Amino acid sequence: IVSFGKVTPEQKQEFEKFELKIYSWDEFLEVGNDKSFDLPVKKKSDICTIMYTSGTTGDPKGVLISNESIITLLAGITKLLDCCNE
């Protein structure tokens, strides 16, 4: 998990209880420079991102978006642009 904010040592310990890692944005950028770092195997059903509503008309909500959903969206856009000669 990557946080755009600071990540405290206490937060890191809490995530480790669930066998997860959390990185601050700066730490995440450093990981990207480490060529020996192995990314975990991804599945189509894995969560890619969470899309949030602002909550202006009610409570804020989040929708889980899977890797497969993102790929499907991009494939649809590619087909649309091919049809339009773009």
PyMOL Python script that loads the backbone (N, CA, C, O; Angstrom):
from pymol import cmd

cmd.read_pdbstr("""\
ATOM      1  N   ILE A   1       0.860  -1.163   0.000  1.00  0.00           N
ATOM      2  CA  ILE A   1       0.000   0.000   0.000  1.00  0.00           C
ATOM      3  C   ILE A   1       0.903   1.220   0.000  1.00  0.00           C
ATOM      4  O   ILE A   1       1.911   1.256   0.706  1.00  0.00           O
ATOM      5  N   VAL A   2       0.539   2.221  -0.793  1.00  0.00           N
ATOM      6  CA  VAL A   2       1.326   3.443  -0.884  1.00  0.00           C
ATOM      7  C   VAL A   2       0.487   4.604  -0.369  1.00  0.00           C
ATOM      8  O   VAL A   2      -0.657   4.790  -0.781  1.00  0.00           O
ATOM      9  N   SER A   3       1.070   5.380   0.535  1.00  0.00           N
ATOM     10  CA  SER A   3       0.400   6.551   1.103  1.00  0.00           C
ATOM     11  C   SER A   3       1.058   7.812   0.568  1.00  0.00           C
ATOM     12  O   SER A   3       2.284   7.903   0.502  1.00  0.00           O
ATOM     13  N   PHE A   4       0.247   8.774   0.190  1.00  0.00           N
ATOM     14  CA  PHE A   4       0.809  10.056  -0.241  1.00  0.00           C
ATOM     15  C   PHE A   4       1.306  10.861   0.955  1.00  0.00           C
ATOM     16  O   PHE A   4       2.051  11.826   0.782  1.00  0.00           O
ATOM     17  N   GLY A   5       0.904  10.476   2.164  1.00  0.00           N
ATOM     18  CA  GLY A   5       1.341  11.162   3.374  1.00  0.00           C
ATOM     19  C   GLY A   5       2.475  10.411   4.051  1.00  0.00           C
ATOM     20  O   GLY A   5       3.009   9.437   3.520  1.00  0.00           O
ATOM     21  N   LYS A   6       2.822  10.883   5.216  1.00  0.00           N
ATOM     22  CA  LYS A   6       3.869  10.240   6.015  1.00  0.00           C
ATOM     23  C   LYS A   6       3.341   8.923   6.572  1.00  0.00           C
ATOM     24  O   LYS A   6       2.142   8.774   6.808  1.00  0.00           O
ATOM     25  N   VAL A   7       4.236   7.978   6.776  1.00  0.00           N
ATOM     26  CA  VAL A   7       3.889   6.689   7.377  1.00  0.00           C
ATOM     27  C   VAL A   7       4.740   6.524   8.626  1.00  0.00           C
ATOM     28  O   VAL A   7       5.968   6.586   8.563  1.00  0.00           O
ATOM     29  N   THR A   8       4.087   6.314   9.754  1.00  0.00           N
ATOM     30  CA  THR A   8       4.799   6.182  11.024  1.00  0.00           C
ATOM     31  C   THR A   8       5.259   4.745  11.226  1.00  0.00           C
ATOM     32  O   THR A   8       4.701   3.826  10.627  1.00  0.00           O
ATOM     33  N   PRO A   9       6.274   4.544  12.068  1.00  0.00           N
ATOM     34  CA  PRO A   9       6.699   3.173  12.386  1.00  0.00           C
ATOM     35  C   PRO A   9       5.550   2.347  12.991  1.00  0.00           C
ATOM     36  O   PRO A   9       5.463   1.142  12.756  1.00  0.00           O
ATOM     37  N   GLU A  10       4.678   2.992  13.762  1.00  0.00           N
ATOM     38  CA  GLU A  10       3.536   2.292  14.354  1.00  0.00           C
ATOM     39  C   GLU A  10       2.578   1.789  13.254  1.00  0.00           C
ATOM     40  O   GLU A  10       2.048   0.681  13.340  1.00  0.00           O
ATOM     41  N   GLN A  11       2.373   2.611  12.238  1.00  0.00           N
ATOM     42  CA  GLN A  11       1.506   2.203  11.131  1.00  0.00           C
ATOM     43  C   GLN A  11       2.119   1.017  10.381  1.00  0.00           C
ATOM     44  O   GLN A  11       1.413   0.085   9.999  1.00  0.00           O
ATOM     45  N   LYS A  12       3.441   1.062  10.176  1.00  0.00           N
ATOM     46  CA  LYS A  12       4.119  -0.039   9.497  1.00  0.00           C
ATOM     47  C   LYS A  12       3.952  -1.341  10.279  1.00  0.00           C
ATOM     48  O   LYS A  12       3.699  -2.392   9.691  1.00  0.00           O
ATOM     49  N   GLN A  13       4.093  -1.270  11.611  1.00  0.00           N
ATOM     50  CA  GLN A  13       3.929  -2.454  12.455  1.00  0.00           C
ATOM     51  C   GLN A  13       2.504  -2.996  12.369  1.00  0.00           C
ATOM     52  O   GLN A  13       2.305  -4.210  12.334  1.00  0.00           O
ATOM     53  N   GLU A  14       1.523  -2.115  12.337  1.00  0.00           N
ATOM     54  CA  GLU A  14       0.121  -2.531  12.245  1.00  0.00           C
ATOM     55  C   GLU A  14      -0.133  -3.277  10.930  1.00  0.00           C
ATOM     56  O   GLU A  14      -0.832  -4.290  10.917  1.00  0.00           O
ATOM     57  N   PHE A  15       0.426  -2.785   9.844  1.00  0.00           N
ATOM     58  CA  PHE A  15       0.248  -3.427   8.540  1.00  0.00           C
ATOM     59  C   PHE A  15       0.947  -4.786   8.493  1.00  0.00           C
ATOM     60  O   PHE A  15       0.447  -5.726   7.873  1.00  0.00           O
ATOM     61  N   GLU A  16       2.105  -4.886   9.150  1.00  0.00           N
ATOM     62  CA  GLU A  16       2.855  -6.142   9.159  1.00  0.00           C
ATOM     63  C   GLU A  16       2.070  -7.258   9.837  1.00  0.00           C
ATOM     64  O   GLU A  16       2.277  -8.430   9.524  1.00  0.00           O
ATOM     65  N   LYS A  17       1.174  -6.916  10.757  1.00  0.00           N
ATOM     66  CA  LYS A  17       0.325  -7.926  11.405  1.00  0.00           C
ATOM     67  C   LYS A  17      -0.538  -8.651  10.385  1.00  0.00           C
ATOM     68  O   LYS A  17      -0.913  -9.804  10.597  1.00  0.00           O
ATOM     69  N   PHE A  18      -0.854  -7.987   9.283  1.00  0.00           N
ATOM     70  CA  PHE A  18      -1.691  -8.553   8.226  1.00  0.00           C
ATOM     71  C   PHE A  18      -0.863  -9.006   7.021  1.00  0.00           C
ATOM     72  O   PHE A  18      -1.398  -9.247   5.939  1.00  0.00           O
ATOM     73  N   GLU A  19       0.466  -9.119   7.231  1.00  0.00           N
ATOM     74  CA  GLU A  19       1.403  -9.508   6.180  1.00  0.00           C
ATOM     75  C   GLU A  19       1.346  -8.554   4.987  1.00  0.00           C
ATOM     76  O   GLU A  19       1.441  -8.977   3.836  1.00  0.00           O
ATOM     77  N   LEU A  20       1.189  -7.271   5.276  1.00  0.00           N
ATOM     78  CA  LEU A  20       1.164  -6.219   4.265  1.00  0.00           C
ATOM     79  C   LEU A  20       2.288  -5.231   4.540  1.00  0.00           C
ATOM     80  O   LEU A  20       2.807  -5.152   5.653  1.00  0.00           O
ATOM     81  N   LYS A  21       2.651  -4.487   3.516  1.00  0.00           N
ATOM     82  CA  LYS A  21       3.633  -3.408   3.678  1.00  0.00           C
ATOM     83  C   LYS A  21       2.982  -2.111   3.252  1.00  0.00           C
ATOM     84  O   LYS A  21       2.167  -2.079   2.330  1.00  0.00           O
ATOM     85  N   ILE A  22       3.355  -1.037   3.939  1.00  0.00           N
ATOM     86  CA  ILE A  22       2.894   0.291   3.567  1.00  0.00           C
ATOM     87  C   ILE A  22       4.124   1.164   3.382  1.00  0.00           C
ATOM     88  O   ILE A  22       5.074   1.102   4.162  1.00  0.00           O
ATOM     89  N   TYR A  23       4.088   1.980   2.329  1.00  0.00           N
ATOM     90  CA  TYR A  23       5.194   2.871   1.998  1.00  0.00           C
ATOM     91  C   TYR A  23       4.683   4.301   1.922  1.00  0.00           C
ATOM     92  O   TYR A  23       3.557   4.543   1.486  1.00  0.00           O
ATOM     93  N   SER A  24       5.504   5.239   2.345  1.00  0.00           N
ATOM     94  CA  SER A  24       5.220   6.643   2.039  1.00  0.00           C
ATOM     95  C   SER A  24       5.546   6.825   0.557  1.00  0.00           C
ATOM     96  O   SER A  24       6.199   5.970  -0.042  1.00  0.00           O
ATOM     97  N   TRP A  25       5.107   7.908  -0.025  1.00  0.00           N
ATOM     98  CA  TRP A  25       5.371   8.147  -1.447  1.00  0.00           C
ATOM     99  C   TRP A  25       6.877   8.170  -1.725  1.00  0.00           C
ATOM    100  O   TRP A  25       7.340   7.580  -2.701  1.00  0.00           O
ATOM    101  N   ASP A  26       7.635   8.851  -0.864  1.00  0.00           N
ATOM    102  CA  ASP A  26       9.087   8.935  -1.056  1.00  0.00           C
ATOM    103  C   ASP A  26       9.745   7.555  -0.979  1.00  0.00           C
ATOM    104  O   ASP A  26      10.639   7.242  -1.765  1.00  0.00           O
ATOM    105  N   GLU A  27       9.292   6.724  -0.014  1.00  0.00           N
ATOM    106  CA  GLU A  27       9.832   5.366   0.094  1.00  0.00           C
ATOM    107  C   GLU A  27       9.483   4.546  -1.145  1.00  0.00           C
ATOM    108  O   GLU A  27      10.297   3.763  -1.634  1.00  0.00           O
ATOM    109  N   PHE A  28       8.277   4.734  -1.639  1.00  0.00           N
ATOM    110  CA  PHE A  28       7.828   4.011  -2.827  1.00  0.00           C
ATOM    111  C   PHE A  28       8.691   4.356  -4.035  1.00  0.00           C
ATOM    112  O   PHE A  28       9.034   3.475  -4.824  1.00  0.00           O
ATOM    113  N   LEU A  29       9.043   5.630  -4.185  1.00  0.00           N
ATOM    114  CA  LEU A  29       9.905   6.041  -5.295  1.00  0.00           C
ATOM    115  C   LEU A  29      11.283   5.396  -5.181  1.00  0.00           C
ATOM    116  O   LEU A  29      11.884   5.028  -6.190  1.00  0.00           O
ATOM    117  N   GLU A  30      11.784   5.258  -3.951  1.00  0.00           N
ATOM    118  CA  GLU A  30      13.077   4.606  -3.747  1.00  0.00           C
ATOM    119  C   GLU A  30      13.019   3.132  -4.131  1.00  0.00           C
ATOM    120  O   GLU A  30      13.964   2.606  -4.718  1.00  0.00           O
ATOM    121  N   VAL A  31      11.920   2.468  -3.806  1.00  0.00           N
ATOM    122  CA  VAL A  31      11.748   1.059  -4.161  1.00  0.00           C
ATOM    123  C   VAL A  31      11.813   0.907  -5.679  1.00  0.00           C
ATOM    124  O   VAL A  31      12.368  -0.071  -6.181  1.00  0.00           O
ATOM    125  N   GLY A  32      11.250   1.867  -6.410  1.00  0.00           N
ATOM    126  CA  GLY A  32      11.271   1.825  -7.861  1.00  0.00           C
ATOM    127  C   GLY A  32      12.667   1.903  -8.437  1.00  0.00           C
ATOM    128  O   GLY A  32      12.899   1.430  -9.549  1.00  0.00           O
ATOM    129  N   ASN A  33      13.596   2.483  -7.712  1.00  0.00           N
ATOM    130  CA  ASN A  33      14.980   2.582  -8.168  1.00  0.00           C
ATOM    131  C   ASN A  33      15.786   1.316  -7.854  1.00  0.00           C
ATOM    132  O   ASN A  33      16.878   1.122  -8.386  1.00  0.00           O
ATOM    133  N   ASP A  34      15.239   0.461  -6.989  1.00  0.00           N
ATOM    134  CA  ASP A  34      15.920  -0.767  -6.586  1.00  0.00           C
ATOM    135  C   ASP A  34      15.633  -1.851  -7.625  1.00  0.00           C
ATOM    136  O   ASP A  34      14.548  -2.432  -7.632  1.00  0.00           O
ATOM    137  N   LYS A  35      16.590  -2.121  -8.493  1.00  0.00           N
ATOM    138  CA  LYS A  35      16.397  -3.062  -9.600  1.00  0.00           C
ATOM    139  C   LYS A  35      16.262  -4.512  -9.110  1.00  0.00           C
ATOM    140  O   LYS A  35      15.800  -5.370  -9.863  1.00  0.00           O
ATOM    141  N   SER A  36      16.654  -4.793  -7.873  1.00  0.00           N
ATOM    142  CA  SER A  36      16.558  -6.161  -7.355  1.00  0.00           C
ATOM    143  C   SER A  36      15.205  -6.423  -6.689  1.00  0.00           C
ATOM    144  O   SER A  36      14.933  -7.542  -6.254  1.00  0.00           O
ATOM    145  N   PHE A  37      14.368  -5.404  -6.611  1.00  0.00           N
ATOM    146  CA  PHE A  37      13.056  -5.539  -5.968  1.00  0.00           C
ATOM    147  C   PHE A  37      12.108  -6.311  -6.873  1.00  0.00           C
ATOM    148  O   PHE A  37      11.920  -5.941  -8.031  1.00  0.00           O
ATOM    149  N   ASP A  38      11.510  -7.381  -6.356  1.00  0.00           N
ATOM    150  CA  ASP A  38      10.563  -8.185  -7.115  1.00  0.00           C
ATOM    151  C   ASP A  38       9.142  -7.770  -6.766  1.00  0.00           C
ATOM    152  O   ASP A  38       8.765  -7.745  -5.594  1.00  0.00           O
ATOM    153  N   LEU A  39       8.364  -7.448  -7.780  1.00  0.00           N
ATOM    154  CA  LEU A  39       6.966  -7.124  -7.565  1.00  0.00           C
ATOM    155  C   LEU A  39       6.182  -8.403  -7.311  1.00  0.00           C
ATOM    156  O   LEU A  39       6.510  -9.450  -7.870  1.00  0.00           O
ATOM    157  N   PRO A  40       5.153  -8.333  -6.475  1.00  0.00           N
ATOM    158  CA  PRO A  40       4.347  -9.541  -6.251  1.00  0.00           C
ATOM    159  C   PRO A  40       3.569  -9.914  -7.508  1.00  0.00           C
ATOM    160  O   PRO A  40       3.281  -9.065  -8.351  1.00  0.00           O
ATOM    161  N   VAL A  41       3.236 -11.186  -7.618  1.00  0.00           N
ATOM    162  CA  VAL A  41       2.433 -11.668  -8.739  1.00  0.00           C
ATOM    163  C   VAL A  41       1.039 -11.066  -8.613  1.00  0.00           C
ATOM    164  O   VAL A  41       0.450 -11.053  -7.532  1.00  0.00           O
ATOM    165  N   LYS A  42       0.518 -10.566  -9.736  1.00  0.00           N
ATOM    166  CA  LYS A  42      -0.796  -9.928  -9.727  1.00  0.00           C
ATOM    167  C   LYS A  42      -1.816 -10.827 -10.403  1.00  0.00           C
ATOM    168  O   LYS A  42      -1.499 -11.567 -11.335  1.00  0.00           O
ATOM    169  N   LYS A  43      -3.063 -10.746  -9.908  1.00  0.00           N
ATOM    170  CA  LYS A  43      -4.164 -11.478 -10.523  1.00  0.00           C
ATOM    171  C   LYS A  43      -5.153 -10.466 -11.094  1.00  0.00           C
ATOM    172  O   LYS A  43      -5.195  -9.312 -10.667  1.00  0.00           O
ATOM    173  N   LYS A  44      -5.945 -10.912 -12.063  1.00  0.00           N
ATOM    174  CA  LYS A  44      -6.950 -10.033 -12.650  1.00  0.00           C
ATOM    175  C   LYS A  44      -7.913  -9.505 -11.598  1.00  0.00           C
ATOM    176  O   LYS A  44      -8.379  -8.370 -11.691  1.00  0.00           O
ATOM    177  N   SER A  45      -8.209 -10.326 -10.601  1.00  0.00           N
ATOM    178  CA  SER A  45      -9.201  -9.954  -9.591  1.00  0.00           C
ATOM    179  C   SER A  45      -8.636  -9.064  -8.485  1.00  0.00           C
ATOM    180  O   SER A  45      -9.396  -8.577  -7.649  1.00  0.00           O
ATOM    181  N   ASP A  46      -7.321  -8.841  -8.462  1.00  0.00           N
ATOM    182  CA  ASP A  46      -6.714  -7.981  -7.436  1.00  0.00           C
ATOM    183  C   ASP A  46      -7.199  -6.545  -7.575  1.00  0.00           C
ATOM    184  O   ASP A  46      -7.513  -6.087  -8.673  1.00  0.00           O
ATOM    185  N   ILE A  47      -7.256  -5.844  -6.455  1.00  0.00           N
ATOM    186  CA  ILE A  47      -7.657  -4.439  -6.456  1.00  0.00           C
ATOM    187  C   ILE A  47      -6.542  -3.602  -7.055  1.00  0.00           C
ATOM    188  O   ILE A  47      -5.385  -3.718  -6.651  1.00  0.00           O
ATOM    189  N   CYS A  48      -6.888  -2.761  -8.017  1.00  0.00           N
ATOM    190  CA  CYS A  48      -5.928  -1.861  -8.651  1.00  0.00           C
ATOM    191  C   CYS A  48      -5.965  -0.495  -7.960  1.00  0.00           C
ATOM    192  O   CYS A  48      -4.927   0.114  -7.700  1.00  0.00           O
ATOM    193  N   THR A  49      -7.173  -0.035  -7.671  1.00  0.00           N
ATOM    194  CA  THR A  49      -7.324   1.279  -7.046  1.00  0.00           C
ATOM    195  C   THR A  49      -8.684   1.358  -6.364  1.00  0.00           C
ATOM    196  O   THR A  49      -9.525   0.476  -6.535  1.00  0.00           O
ATOM    197  N   ILE A  50      -8.890   2.396  -5.610  1.00  0.00           N
ATOM    198  CA  ILE A  50     -10.186   2.672  -5.000  1.00  0.00           C
ATOM    199  C   ILE A  50     -10.623   4.051  -5.469  1.00  0.00           C
ATOM    200  O   ILE A  50      -9.896   5.029  -5.299  1.00  0.00           O
ATOM    201  N   MET A  51     -11.812   4.128  -6.062  1.00  0.00           N
ATOM    202  CA  MET A  51     -12.355   5.401  -6.529  1.00  0.00           C
ATOM    203  C   MET A  51     -13.332   5.901  -5.465  1.00  0.00           C
ATOM    204  O   MET A  51     -14.272   5.199  -5.092  1.00  0.00           O
ATOM    205  N   TYR A  52     -13.101   7.108  -4.990  1.00  0.00           N
ATOM    206  CA  TYR A  52     -13.914   7.671  -3.917  1.00  0.00           C
ATOM    207  C   TYR A  52     -14.870   8.735  -4.446  1.00  0.00           C
ATOM    208  O   TYR A  52     -14.569   9.449  -5.403  1.00  0.00           O
ATOM    209  N   THR A  53     -16.030   8.818  -3.796  1.00  0.00           N
ATOM    210  CA  THR A  53     -16.941   9.928  -4.061  1.00  0.00           C
ATOM    211  C   THR A  53     -16.660  11.011  -3.030  1.00  0.00           C
ATOM    212  O   THR A  53     -16.076  10.746  -1.979  1.00  0.00           O
ATOM    213  N   SER A  54     -17.077  12.217  -3.335  1.00  0.00           N
ATOM    214  CA  SER A  54     -16.822  13.332  -2.421  1.00  0.00           C
ATOM    215  C   SER A  54     -17.758  13.331  -1.231  1.00  0.00           C
ATOM    216  O   SER A  54     -17.434  13.891  -0.183  1.00  0.00           O
ATOM    217  N   GLY A  55     -18.913  12.708  -1.381  1.00  0.00           N
ATOM    218  CA  GLY A  55     -19.877  12.715  -0.296  1.00  0.00           C
ATOM    219  C   GLY A  55     -20.715  13.974  -0.242  1.00  0.00           C
ATOM    220  O   GLY A  55     -21.332  14.256   0.785  1.00  0.00           O
ATOM    221  N   THR A  56     -20.753  14.744  -1.330  1.00  0.00           N
ATOM    222  CA  THR A  56     -21.509  16.000  -1.303  1.00  0.00           C
ATOM    223  C   THR A  56     -23.008  15.770  -1.143  1.00  0.00           C
ATOM    224  O   THR A  56     -23.711  16.634  -0.618  1.00  0.00           O
ATOM    225  N   THR A  57     -23.505  14.618  -1.588  1.00  0.00           N
ATOM    226  CA  THR A  57     -24.945  14.344  -1.443  1.00  0.00           C
ATOM    227  C   THR A  57     -25.206  13.261  -0.399  1.00  0.00           C
ATOM    228  O   THR A  57     -26.331  12.770  -0.298  1.00  0.00           O
ATOM    229  N   GLY A  58     -24.228  12.893   0.350  1.00  0.00           N
ATOM    230  CA  GLY A  58     -24.359  11.860   1.378  1.00  0.00           C
ATOM    231  C   GLY A  58     -22.991  11.486   1.903  1.00  0.00           C
ATOM    232  O   GLY A  58     -22.024  12.228   1.732  1.00  0.00           O
ATOM    233  N   ASP A  59     -22.914  10.339   2.538  1.00  0.00           N
ATOM    234  CA  ASP A  59     -21.635   9.881   3.072  1.00  0.00           C
ATOM    235  C   ASP A  59     -20.669   9.551   1.940  1.00  0.00           C
ATOM    236  O   ASP A  59     -21.081   9.011   0.914  1.00  0.00           O
ATOM    237  N   PRO A  60     -19.377   9.874   2.117  1.00  0.00           N
ATOM    238  CA  PRO A  60     -18.389   9.484   1.106  1.00  0.00           C
ATOM    239  C   PRO A  60     -18.330   7.963   0.991  1.00  0.00           C
ATOM    240  O   PRO A  60     -18.516   7.253   1.978  1.00  0.00           O
ATOM    241  N   LYS A  61     -18.072   7.473  -0.208  1.00  0.00           N
ATOM    242  CA  LYS A  61     -18.011   6.040  -0.453  1.00  0.00           C
ATOM    243  C   LYS A  61     -16.811   5.738  -1.348  1.00  0.00           C
ATOM    244  O   LYS A  61     -16.320   6.602  -2.074  1.00  0.00           O
ATOM    245  N   GLY A  62     -16.362   4.504  -1.277  1.00  0.00           N
ATOM    246  CA  GLY A  62     -15.280   4.054  -2.141  1.00  0.00           C
ATOM    247  C   GLY A  62     -15.706   2.830  -2.918  1.00  0.00           C
ATOM    248  O   GLY A  62     -16.404   1.965  -2.390  1.00  0.00           O
ATOM    249  N   VAL A  63     -15.292   2.752  -4.172  1.00  0.00           N
ATOM    250  CA  VAL A  63     -15.585   1.608  -5.026  1.00  0.00           C
ATOM    251  C   VAL A  63     -14.255   0.951  -5.372  1.00  0.00           C
ATOM    252  O   VAL A  63     -13.323   1.620  -5.818  1.00  0.00           O
ATOM    253  N   LEU A  64     -14.170  -0.369  -5.163  1.00  0.00           N
ATOM    254  CA  LEU A  64     -12.957  -1.111  -5.489  1.00  0.00           C
ATOM    255  C   LEU A  64     -12.922  -1.368  -6.992  1.00  0.00           C
ATOM    256  O   LEU A  64     -13.885  -1.878  -7.565  1.00  0.00           O
ATOM    257  N   ILE A  65     -11.806  -1.013  -7.626  1.00  0.00           N
ATOM    258  CA  ILE A  65     -11.627  -1.218  -9.060  1.00  0.00           C
ATOM    259  C   ILE A  65     -10.528  -2.269  -9.247  1.00  0.00           C
ATOM    260  O   ILE A  65      -9.405  -2.089  -8.775  1.00  0.00           O
ATOM    261  N   SER A  66     -10.853  -3.358  -9.931  1.00  0.00           N
ATOM    262  CA  SER A  66      -9.895  -4.453 -10.117  1.00  0.00           C
ATOM    263  C   SER A  66      -8.968  -4.178 -11.303  1.00  0.00           C
ATOM    264  O   SER A  66      -9.229  -3.302 -12.128  1.00  0.00           O
ATOM    265  N   ASN A  67      -7.878  -4.949 -11.368  1.00  0.00           N
ATOM    266  CA  ASN A  67      -6.970  -4.870 -12.517  1.00  0.00           C
ATOM    267  C   ASN A  67      -7.728  -5.160 -13.805  1.00  0.00           C
ATOM    268  O   ASN A  67      -7.531  -4.483 -14.814  1.00  0.00           O
ATOM    269  N   GLU A  68      -8.597  -6.169 -13.767  1.00  0.00           N
ATOM    270  CA  GLU A  68      -9.362  -6.553 -14.950  1.00  0.00           C
ATOM    271  C   GLU A  68     -10.257  -5.411 -15.434  1.00  0.00           C
ATOM    272  O   GLU A  68     -10.400  -5.208 -16.639  1.00  0.00           O
ATOM    273  N   SER A  69     -10.852  -4.672 -14.514  1.00  0.00           N
ATOM    274  CA  SER A  69     -11.710  -3.549 -14.900  1.00  0.00           C
ATOM    275  C   SER A  69     -10.926  -2.462 -15.612  1.00  0.00           C
ATOM    276  O   SER A  69     -11.404  -1.894 -16.593  1.00  0.00           O
ATOM    277  N   ILE A  70      -9.724  -2.168 -15.126  1.00  0.00           N
ATOM    278  CA  ILE A  70      -8.886  -1.142 -15.755  1.00  0.00           C
ATOM    279  C   ILE A  70      -8.484  -1.589 -17.162  1.00  0.00           C
ATOM    280  O   ILE A  70      -8.542  -0.801 -18.106  1.00  0.00           O
ATOM    281  N   ILE A  71      -8.076  -2.857 -17.303  1.00  0.00           N
ATOM    282  CA  ILE A  71      -7.673  -3.376 -18.613  1.00  0.00           C
ATOM    283  C   ILE A  71      -8.853  -3.359 -19.584  1.00  0.00           C
ATOM    284  O   ILE A  71      -8.689  -3.014 -20.754  1.00  0.00           O
ATOM    285  N   THR A  72     -10.038  -3.729 -19.103  1.00  0.00           N
ATOM    286  CA  THR A  72     -11.237  -3.711 -19.947  1.00  0.00           C
ATOM    287  C   THR A  72     -11.531  -2.294 -20.426  1.00  0.00           C
ATOM    288  O   THR A  72     -11.855  -2.086 -21.595  1.00  0.00           O
ATOM    289  N   LEU A  73     -11.419  -1.332 -19.535  1.00  0.00           N
ATOM    290  CA  LEU A  73     -11.644   0.072 -19.892  1.00  0.00           C
ATOM    291  C   LEU A  73     -10.646   0.521 -20.967  1.00  0.00           C
ATOM    292  O   LEU A  73     -11.033   1.129 -21.965  1.00  0.00           O
ATOM    293  N   LEU A  74      -9.374   0.221 -20.756  1.00  0.00           N
ATOM    294  CA  LEU A  74      -8.350   0.625 -21.727  1.00  0.00           C
ATOM    295  C   LEU A  74      -8.543  -0.058 -23.079  1.00  0.00           C
ATOM    296  O   LEU A  74      -8.332   0.557 -24.125  1.00  0.00           O
ATOM    297  N   ALA A  75      -8.946  -1.334 -23.057  1.00  0.00           N
ATOM    298  CA  ALA A  75      -9.194  -2.049 -24.315  1.00  0.00           C
ATOM    299  C   ALA A  75     -10.359  -1.404 -25.064  1.00  0.00           C
ATOM    300  O   ALA A  75     -10.315  -1.276 -26.288  1.00  0.00           O
ATOM    301  N   GLY A  76     -11.398  -0.998 -24.337  1.00  0.00           N
ATOM    302  CA  GLY A  76     -12.541  -0.333 -24.965  1.00  0.00           C
ATOM    303  C   GLY A  76     -12.161   0.996 -25.581  1.00  0.00           C
ATOM    304  O   GLY A  76     -12.613   1.328 -26.677  1.00  0.00           O
ATOM    305  N   ILE A  77     -11.333   1.759 -24.884  1.00  0.00           N
ATOM    306  CA  ILE A  77     -10.884   3.050 -25.410  1.00  0.00           C
ATOM    307  C   ILE A  77     -10.044   2.840 -26.665  1.00  0.00           C
ATOM    308  O   ILE A  77     -10.174   3.584 -27.638  1.00  0.00           O
ATOM    309  N   THR A  78      -9.178   1.820 -26.640  1.00  0.00           N
ATOM    310  CA  THR A  78      -8.350   1.516 -27.812  1.00  0.00           C
ATOM    311  C   THR A  78      -9.224   1.176 -29.022  1.00  0.00           C
ATOM    312  O   THR A  78      -8.977   1.665 -30.125  1.00  0.00           O
ATOM    313  N   LYS A  79     -10.247   0.339 -28.816  1.00  0.00           N
ATOM    314  CA  LYS A  79     -11.150  -0.014 -29.913  1.00  0.00           C
ATOM    315  C   LYS A  79     -11.887   1.226 -30.443  1.00  0.00           C
ATOM    316  O   LYS A  79     -12.039   1.393 -31.653  1.00  0.00           O
ATOM    317  N   LEU A  80     -12.338   2.080 -29.539  1.00  0.00           N
ATOM    318  CA  LEU A  80     -13.039   3.296 -29.939  1.00  0.00           C
ATOM    319  C   LEU A  80     -12.128   4.195 -30.779  1.00  0.00           C
ATOM    320  O   LEU A  80     -12.539   4.698 -31.825  1.00  0.00           O
ATOM    321  N   LEU A  81     -10.908   4.391 -30.322  1.00  0.00           N
ATOM    322  CA  LEU A  81      -9.978   5.258 -31.047  1.00  0.00           C
ATOM    323  C   LEU A  81      -9.600   4.651 -32.395  1.00  0.00           C
ATOM    324  O   LEU A  81      -9.417   5.380 -33.370  1.00  0.00           O
ATOM    325  N   ASP A  82      -9.480   3.327 -32.460  1.00  0.00           N
ATOM    326  CA  ASP A  82      -9.192   2.673 -33.756  1.00  0.00           C
ATOM    327  C   ASP A  82     -10.334   2.910 -34.748  1.00  0.00           C
ATOM    328  O   ASP A  82     -10.095   3.122 -35.937  1.00  0.00           O
ATOM    329  N   CYS A  83     -11.561   2.875 -34.258  1.00  0.00           N
ATOM    330  CA  CYS A  83     -12.731   3.097 -35.137  1.00  0.00           C
ATOM    331  C   CYS A  83     -12.777   4.536 -35.673  1.00  0.00           C
ATOM    332  O   CYS A  83     -13.322   4.800 -36.745  1.00  0.00           O
ATOM    333  N   CYS A  84     -12.201   5.441 -34.910  1.00  0.00           N
ATOM    334  CA  CYS A  84     -12.232   6.861 -35.281  1.00  0.00           C
ATOM    335  C   CYS A  84     -10.963   7.307 -35.993  1.00  0.00           C
ATOM    336  O   CYS A  84     -10.787   8.494 -36.271  1.00  0.00           O
ATOM    337  N   ASN A  85     -10.076   6.354 -36.288  1.00  0.00           N
ATOM    338  CA  ASN A  85      -8.788   6.677 -36.911  1.00  0.00           C
ATOM    339  C   ASN A  85      -7.991   7.675 -36.090  1.00  0.00           C
ATOM    340  O   ASN A  85      -7.324   8.543 -36.653  1.00  0.00           O
ATOM    341  N   GLU A  86      -8.046   7.569 -34.812  1.00  0.00           N
ATOM    342  CA  GLU A  86      -7.298   8.461 -33.915  1.00  0.00           C
ATOM    343  C   GLU A  86      -6.064   7.759 -33.408  1.00  0.00           C
ATOM    344  O   GLU A  86      -5.297   8.338 -32.639  1.00  0.00           O
TER     345      GLU A  86
END
""", "prot")
cmd.dss("prot")
cmd.show_as("cartoon", "prot")
cmd.util.cbc("prot")
cmd.orient("prot")
